[in-house]
Amino acid sequence: MVYYGPSKGCRRCREGRVRCDQGHPACLRCTKRGIPCPGYKDIFDNAHRDETLKFRKYHSRTSKVDPTVARSPTRDTTALSKHPELFQGILLNVEDDALGFFFLRYSQSPDLNTTYNVFGILPDMYAKSTMSSPLNYATRALALQVTHLHRTHGAKPFVGGELYAKAVSYIKEAVTVPDKCRSNELLLATLVLEAYDNVNTTFGKREDGAPQSSSHLRGSIALLQYRGTLNYGDELSWRLVTATRNRLIQDSWHSADGLAGFEAIQQIWDNEAAGKPRGPAVEADTLAFRLAWLRHLYRAVSNGSLSRDEENINDTEQLKQIVFKASHLANDCALFTRTLPVSWQPASVPASSLAISIQAASVYEHVTPTIYAELSIAHSTNRQRLTELGCIWLIGSCVANIAIRGDLQQSQCGPLPPPLLARAQDLMDEICASVPFFTGNVMADTSNTSTVLVPSVAQISTERKNGNCTLPENIAKHKEQVMASGLYMIYFTLTASLDLVGDNTVIDLLGNSLRDGQDEWIVGQINRLREILPLSDVPI
């Protein structure tokens, strides 16, 4: 991006980020719109000088050398107050640097068969957005926040807050205009703001005891309902529906809000309009969505909050119905695994063939490491594993709950059937086998991708014309993404899996399905990731 210096246009044109003809006494754009032209005041007034001082004070107190600020060896920061045009240039450089970091390490494959989340849609839509749009502000806020937190290892996220506030303000303004409420861009902007809030939660920067906010996600669902048939108008609209469903699934692991969001999304998704996305990534999300809904139903039964339609069904019968549905879902998960296309199937590599540093950092001795074509494929596959594992947890929890209520004889209450316990062990092993692919040899002192080693393998694929292929398909890009999104993906997977198999109620009544020492190894990996990433200060 080339910087040509501060705009000399009128204040209204500058705020709208549009070209001004600088006519006198009023510019042509304001004249055509029939509104007063505010004129051509000095753009570097007290407000801008105050921001300069805040900028300098912030960077002086956070660190002597802040890597989020683009610098040249000859730049003298004391010149900012004398030459405020330098400040604007620095801000633009910081934003450009953050956007580059964010899109390189977090944007995912545009391949519709591998990803349907926000980060698969965002790069193209951001490139087409105007500088003053809510999506543009929201994306820049998220990029600044993520980049700053990575490079300062968890320092308080001052940066991005002002852009976030502007995005929220513009969204509130846009929702009063019917046409804007129906736009794809506005819907994606709300999902990006939800991601911003989610990053705050992941980095542990919320106030103590404050629940995770899902207000933007609820807004996204409300927009989907308002859009009506526009949700099915084209491929992009369907992808946005799928991305919203994807965000709801992720939120459901942390939130116990009611079923209204699930019912609304299901009603939208059930529409049989043409163009509905298909493929393994969508199927993995659909399986996860079904589990999330069952988990909410289980919470409702456990808390005694059945709906009026269910009042004639006692708790035990309701729990048995959940067991029945969870069993069917587990079978569908197994079928999903058996029908994956060749391009989605992982390759196994002997641990001894990997670099010593990878073996030491991320290899679990009881499994053979696995490698995938892309990070998004590996993440979707792990999502399916978590879904199937969640079904087993749900079956065990329902049985335990029935036993606690006295509706199950103690003689009937024992370990789950051996096939289910064996399957739970297999799923945990498969998740552990994917850890080297997501993390390589990255440790807390790894500062750049040139020192990162990741497992890779050359193999023959029947789906590729050239015959030979390498997994991962793009090793350089994979290294970049491992240093950011890959670490977070596997962190979520490991913590979620440990929550499922480590439920004390299920363990006490039904037994622990893991081999000795596996849970300690998983905890060790989680703590390793917490040392690398600016996450919680307290180890598990």
N, C-alpha and C positions, 0 to 999 in steps of 0.2 A: 504494500500500500504506500503510495507516494503522498507526502504531506506538503501542501503548497502554502502553509501559513494560515493565520486566522482569517475567517471570513470577514469581509467588509460590508456585507449586506445589512439590511435593516434587522432589528431585533426579532420580528415575527418570522422572517425568512430563515434566520439563523436557528431559532428554536425548532422550526419545522424541518430543518436540514434540507432546504430547497434552494435552488439558484435564485439570486436576486439581481435585477438589472441595475440597482443602485441609482435609480432615477431620483431627481429632485423636483419639487419638495417631497414627493411620495413615489415609492417604487411602483412599477407597472402591475406586479402581482397583487398588491394590496388594493390598487385602484380598480382593477378588474373585478375583485371580489366585493367592492363597495364597502371596505372597512378602512378605518384610519390607519395610516402608516406610522409606526412608532418612531421612525427616524433612525439616525445613524449615530447612536451614542458610542462612547469608548467602550469596547467590549471587555476591556481589562479594568473594570471598576473595583470597588472595595470587595465585592463578593468573591471575585476571582482571586484577588490578592489574599483574602482570608483562606480560601481553599489551598493556596500555595503553602501558607504557613502550616495548615493542618497536615498537608502532604509531607512536608519536611519533618515536622514533629513526630508524625506517626512512624516514619521510616527510621528516625534516629532512636526511637525508644524500643522498636521491635528487634532491630539488629543493626550492626554496623555495616553489614553487607547484605542487602536484601535481593535475592536472586530473582524476585518477581519483577524487578525494574530493569528495563533495558538500558544499558549504559555504554558509553564509549570512553576510552581512557582519558580523553581530553575534556570531558564534560565537567564543568564546575557548578555544583548544585547551588552555591551561594549566588550565582548569577540569576536565579529564578526570580527574585524580587525585582531585579533591575530589568530583566528581559522576560516578561511574563509569557511571551509567545513560546518560549522554550517549554513552559509547563504544559501547554496544550499538546505540544509535540511528544512530550514524555508520556502523557496519558494515552495518546493514540498508540505509541509504541508498546506500552504495557498491555493494552487491550489486544493488540495484534498478536503479541507474544502469547498471551493467555489463550486466545482463540486457537492459535496454532497448536499449542500444547494440548488443549482440550479435545480438539477434533482429531488429532493424530492418535491420541491414546484412549479416547472414549467412543468415537464414532465407530459404528460397526458396519459389517458388510451390507451393501444395498441388495444383496441377493434375497429375493422374497422367500426362498426356501429355508433360509438360515436365521432370519431375525425379523421380528415385527414389533420391536420396542421403540421407545422415543428416540434413542440414539441411532437407529437405522433410518429414521425419517428426517431428523433435524438438519443435517448438513445441507441438503438440497433446498429445503424450505428457508433456512436461514440465509442462504446465498441470494434468494429471490426477495427477501424482505427489505423494507425501507428502514433507514436508520432510526426513524421515529416510531416504528411499530412496536407494540407490546412484545412480540416474539423476539425482535432484535434486542430490546432492552433485557428481556429475561435471559436470553442466551448469553449475552455479554456478562450479565451478573453471575450466572452459573459458571462460566469459563473462568472469570476472575477469582471466584470463590474457590473452585477446585484447584486451580493452579497455585494460588497462594497457600492453601492448606497443605498441598503436597510439598512445596518448596520451603516452607517454614516449619514443617513437622508439627502441625497442629496449633500454630499460633492463632489467637482469636481472629475470626474472619471479618475484619473491618471492611476489606475491599468487597465490592459488589453490592453492598447494602443500598447505596443510593440508586443504582440502576434497578435493583429489585423493587424498591419503593416506587420508582417511576413506572415500571411494568405493571405493578398492582394498580396504580392510579389510572393508567391508560386502559387497563382491562375493565375497571369499574365504569369508566366512561363509555367504553365500547359496548358493554352489555345493555346500555340504554338505547342502542341503535339496532333495530331488528336485523338489518342486513349484515351488520358486523357480527352479531351473535351467531350467525349461520356460517361464518367463514372458517375454513380449515386452519388458517393462521392463528386465529384467536383460540381455537381449541388446543392447538399445539402449545401455545404460550402458557396456558393454564397447566399443562402437563410438565412443561419445563420448570415452572415455579414450584410445582409439587416435588420435582427432582431437587430443586434448590433446598427446600425444607428438609427433604430426606437426607441430603448431604449433611445438614446441620445435626440431624439425629445420629447419623452414622459416625460423625466426628465427635459426638458427645458434647456438642456446644449448646445444648438447650439448658434452660434453667433446671435446677434440681427438682425432680418430681413432676416436671411438666410433661404431659403426654405428647406423642407425636401428632403434629397437625395434619389433618387430611382435608382441610377446607378447600384447597385448590383441586384436589381430586373430586370432592363432591361437586365443585363447580364444573369440572370437566364432564361429569356424568349428567348434570343438569343441562349443559350445552348440547350433549348428544340427544337428550330427550327433546329439546327445543328444535333441533335441526330436522327431526323427522326423516322423511324420505331422502334428504340430502346425504344421510349417512351411507347410502347405497349408490350414490351417483357415479362414482368412479373408483378406480383402484386406490387412489390416495385416501379417499374418504373411508373406505373399508379398513385401510391400514391404520388410520387414526382411531377407529372403533377398537381395533385389535390392540393398539398401543395403550388405550385407556383401560381395557380389560387387563392387560399385562400389569399396569400400575396398581390396579385394584388387588390383583393376586399378591403382589409384593407387599402391599400395605396390610393385607389380611394376616400376615405372619406377626405383625406388631400390634395391630389394632383389634379391639373386640367390639367395634361399632356394629350396629344391627345389620339385618339382611337387606335393607332397602336398596343399597348399591348393587348387590348381587342380582336382585330381582329385576332392577332396571336394565342392567347390562344384559342379562339373559334374554329379556324381552326384545331388546334391540338385536342381539345376536341371532335369535331364532328366526328373524325375517329371512325368507328364502329368496330375496332379490338376487339377481345375477351379480357375479363378480366377487362373491365371498371368498376370502383367502383360503387356500388349501396348502397342505404340505406338512412336513414333520414339525416345524417350529410352531405352527398354529395348533397342531394336534397336542403337542407338549403343553401349550398354554391351556388348551381346553381341558386336559386331564387335571392340571393344577387348579383350574377354576372349579371343577367339580369337587375336588378335595376341599378347597377353601370354603365352599358352601356347606359341605358336610361338617366341617369343623365348627362353623358358626351354629349349625343346628345342634351339634353336640353341646356347645357352650350354653345354648338356650335351654336345653333339657336339664343340664347340670345345675343351672341357676334357677330352674323352675319358672322360666319365662316363656312358656309355650303360647302360641297364638290362639285366638278363640276357636279357629277351625280344628285345633288339635286338642281341645279340652277334654274331648271324649276318649282320648287315647292316654292311658297311663304312662308314666315315665319309662317303665321297663319295656313296654311294647315299642315305644318310640326309639329307645336305645337299640332294640333288636332290629328295627327297620334300618337304622344307621349302619349296623353291622352288615346287614344284607347288601346295602348300597355300596359300602366300602369294599366288600368282597368282590362285587362286580367291577368296581373301579380298579382294584388291584389286578384283576384278570385282563382288563383293557390295557393297563400299563405294560403287562408282560407281552401282550400282543403287539403293542407299539414297538417294543424292543426287537421283536422277531421280524418286523416288517420294515425296518429302517433301510433306506437306500444305501448303496455301497459307499457313496460319498460321505455319508454320516457315520459310517462304522469306524471305530478306532483301531489303531494298530498297536499291538503289544510289543514292547522292546525289553530285552533283559536288563535288569538294573545294573549288571556288571558292565554293560556297554556304554553307560552314561558317564559323564565327567564325575570325578571323585567329589567335587563340590556339590553337584546336584544330588548325588547319593547321600551325602551327609546332611544336606539341608531339607530334602523333601521326599525321600523314598521311604515308604513303609515296607519293612522287610518281608512281610507275609504276602505281598501282592506283586504282580508284575506291572510296571508303569505302562500307561496307555497314552497315545498321542492322537490328536485329531487334526482335521484339515483346517479348522478355524476356531477361534476362541468362542464365537457365538454358538457354534455347533456343540462344543463341549459343555457350554453353560446350559443350553436347552436339554442336552442329554442328562446332565446332573439334576436339572429341574424335574425331569420325569422320574429319576431315581428317588428324589425327595418325595415326590407325589406317592409313589408306591410304598416307600417307607412310612409316609404319613398315613396311608391306609392301614398298614399293620399296627401302627401306634393307635389309630382310632379304634380298631377292633379290640385291641388290648385294653384301651381306656374304657370302652363301653362295657366289656366283660367285668373289669374291675369295679366300675360304677354300679353295675347290677349286683355284684357281690356285696358291696358296701351297703346297698339298700336292703340286703337280706333276701333278695329274690333269686339267689343262686346258692345252692348248697355248697358248703365248703369243700365237699369231696369233688364237686365239679370244677372248682376253681384251682387250676394249676397252670403250668406253662402253656403257652399257645401251642397249637399243633406243630410237630417237628418241621413240616414243610415251610410253614410261615417263619419260624425261627431261623431256618436255614436260608430262606430268601432274604430276611433282614440282614443276616451276616454277609451274604453275597452283595447286597446293595451298598453296605458300608465299605466293603472291600473295593468295589468299583469306584466309589467316591474317593477313597484314599489313593487308588491307583491313578486318579486324574490330577492329584496335587502337583507332581513335578511339571506337568504341562502348563498349569496355571501360574506357577511360581518360579520354576527353574532353580537357580542357585541364589536367588535374591536374598540378601540379608540386610540388616538395619543400616550397615555402612555402605550399601551400594548406591552410588550417586549418579550413574549414567548407564545407558544401555550397552556401551562398548564392553563393559565387564560382565554383562549378563550372559549366562549360558542356559539354553533351553534344550530339552530333548527333541530330537528330530529323527526321521527315518525316511529312506527312499524305498518305494515299493511300486508294484505294478498294479494299475487300476484298469478294470475292464470298461469303465465309463469314460476314460480319457483317450483321445485319439493318439496322443504321443506315447502312450503305454506307461512309461516311467513317470512317477510323480513324487513329490516330497511332502511329507507331513511334518509341520504345518506348511501350507501352500506358500505363504510369504513369511519367511523366518524373520526378516528385518522388521516388518510391521508387527509380527507377533511379539518380538522382544519389547517394542515400544508399548504395546498394550498390556503386556505382563506387568510392567512397572507401574501400571495404574489400574485400569479396569479389571484385569485378570486377578490381581490380588484381592480386590473387593468381591469379585464373583465367588471365589473359592472361600473367602472368609465367611460370607453369608451362608454358603452351602455347608461348611463345617459346623458353624454355630447352630444352624437349623437342624442338622442331622443329630448333633449332640443333644439338643433339646428334646428331640423325639425319642431317642433311645435311652436318655438319662432321666426320664420322668420317674420320680421316686415312687409314685402310686403304682404305676405299671410294673416297675421292677420288683416292688415288695410283693405284689400279688401274682405276677406272671413270670418273673425271672428276667435276668439280664441276657440279652441275645448276643452280646459281643464277646469275642474271645478275650482272655486276660491281657490286659495292657493296652488294648486298642484305644480305649477311651483316653488313657493317659497320653498316647501318641497324638491323638487329635487335639487334646488340650495344648500339648506342646506346639503344634502347628498354629493354633489360634493365637497363642501368646507370641510366637515368632512373627506372625502377621501384625499383631498389635505393636510390636517393636519397630517394624518397618513403616507402618502407616500411622498417621496421627489419629489413633482411635482412643479408646478408653485407657485411662492410666492404671486401672486395676486389673491385674491378670486374673484369669479364671482359677 
